[in-house]
Amino acid sequence: MPKYQFSCEVVAQFIAEQSDPDQSVYSFAYTVTITNTGEVAAQLISRHWTIVDNKGMAEEVKGLGVVGHQPLLKPGESFQYNSGSRLRTSSGTMHGSYACVAVDGESFEAEIPMFVLEAHMPGDNHGLPQRTLH
């Protein structure tokens, strides 16, 4: 087991009631579960996301913590949060990383695997949670 490691899982879904395809607004919600899979307690300090729509337009998002938190996770502990994103196209991807610092002062990055954002309008029977790509 690596000494310094967080794993991340993401489940995303399209939010039709907050979207307006006629105005090129597609809203998505996602739930992230971060687990300390390393041997040392560590704190998530900041996030860096890359959001890409299906036309290849990319947006970078950087900031401290996640939803107002900088969780300190002991080995085996998890932190889960919900957030969202909007695209100007009906599909795209997100991926990124968290900057973390272990209690012994060591810094490391935790990768957020790429996941798909895909709009399914009401009545198309595809409103299932989206998958994480590995």
Secondary structure, 3 states (H helix, E strand, C coil): CCCCCEEEEEEEEECHHHCEHHHCEEEEEEEEEEEECCCCCEEEEEEEEEEEECCCCEEEEEEECECCECCEECCCCEEEEEEEEEECCCEEEEEEEEEEEECCCCEEEEEEEEEEEECCCCCCCCCCCCCECC
